[in-house]
């Protein structure tokens, strides 16, 4: 059996070569547009997911977990976005009947799986393959991932909220000193990060319609988690000190911020998948039999085509002319410049024009 090609070898690429390949794939696979579509579906799936988490937390005698979850949301999101999220969820939970959060948990789970199904489509695009699985199998995978992420969030919340109490109880029972409590607190934070990395690895492993080899931690999941934490913190700082979305969008400023945060979340998730995919494609091009070529669902060791044959089959007869990547950006900048000139043109010239018309 061929030895698995480790993703931490970067497929034989340097960091700069990998960054260039990932950059090209971002535009080729339209990752920014797909992240916008993913944010659209996540908006609809967000509150059913929170309802499902509420029903899940209700099965355990752990008071205050949901309130603590929203405290962490408040610290991660800009204030307006967190306020919209908390206010809307409180209204939904207040209007729900006692049996809704138990009997309706399955309906909430089904609705929240729609956001996961959209992520499956986006990850298939990152791996350059078409999904051939039957709809029921794909839906079951989306449901399993939704439940899995819910359990990971529950475990992480238990460690964050009750980690100190758990460490103190263990120290008292086994006679450990205060050093154990300090070490336990550090280990608890590491376990929370481990749960998040494991959730990302599970999503990258199960969601695309490709045969994968399991890795607990991949470069893509590490980059995605790091960027997500940095972008969440940076967006909060930017909104708190430099931007005022309420002045621009009025009462829906918080909604706009929430959608923007979901969009950035989708971008980093798909970026992590692109990193993993390009590492594997590069390894296949260098002859690794356990790595898949671009567009292949299986590696040569699992029955797929070797990279030279797979790439030759996918290569078009005539190359299409390259499409300008910056045409849309230049058009938007030009439109903004025209609007700015119209709005801020000199008032004296406008008065002279009015005077001549009156004369």
JOWO-V466211 format. One record per pair of residues at least 24 apart in sequence whose ideal C-beta (glycine too) atoms are under 8 Angstrom apart, sorted by the first residue. I is the first residue (numbers start at 0). J is the second residue. Records with the same first field share a line. If there is no record, write none. Layout:
I=J  J
This chain:
0=300
1=288  289  300
2=289
3=212  289
4=279  282  287  289  290
5=214
6=214  217  218  219  275  278  279
7=218
8=278  282
9=218  278  281
10=277  278  279  280  281  282  283  284  285  287  290
11=281  282  285
12=277  278  281
17=274  277  278  281
20=277  281
21=270  273  274  277
24=125  273  276  277
25=270  273
26=324
28=124  125  127  273
29=124
30=121  124  125  266  269  270  273
31=266
33=120  121  124  265  269
34=121  262  265  266  268  269
35=262  265
36=117  121
37=114  117  118  121  261  262  265  268  269
38=258  261  262  264  265
39=117
40=113  114  116  117
41=114  117  261  264  265
42=257  258  261
43=110  113  114
44=110  111  112  113  114  115
45=84  111  114  261
46=87  88  91
47=106  107  108  110  111
48=107  111  114  145  149
49=88
50=91  92  95  100  103  104  107
51=104  107  108  111  145  149
52=149  152  153
53=92  100
54=100  101  103  104  107
55=104  149  150  153
56=153
57=100  101
59=153
61=157  160  161
63=160
64=153  156  157  160
67=156  159  160
68=152  156
71=159
75=231  232  235
76=231  234  235  256  257  260
77=234  235  238  239  244  256  260
78=235  238  239
79=238  244  245  252  253  256
80=253  254  256  257  259  260
82=253
83=253  254  256  257
84=257
108=142  145  146
109=142
111=145
112=138  141  142  144  145
113=141
115=141  142  144  145  148  206
116=141
118=202  206  265  268
119=206  207
121=265  268  269  272
122=202  203  206  207  269  272
123=206  207  208
125=207  269  272  273  276
126=207  209  272  276
127=276  293  294
128=207  208  209  294  295  296
129=208
130=208
131=208
132=208
140=205  206
143=205
144=201  202  205  206
147=198  201
148=198  202
151=194  195  197  198
154=194
155=190  191  194  195
158=187  190  191  194
159=187  191
162=187
192=224
195=224
196=220  221  224
199=223  224  268  271
202=268
203=271  272  275
207=272
208=296
209=291  295  296  297
210=291  296  297  298  301  303
212=289  298
217=271  274  275
218=274  275  278
219=270  271  272  273  274  275  278
220=271  275
222=267  270  271  274
223=267  268  270  271
226=267  270
227=263  264  267  268
230=263  267
231=260  263
234=259  260  263
280=306
283=309
284=310
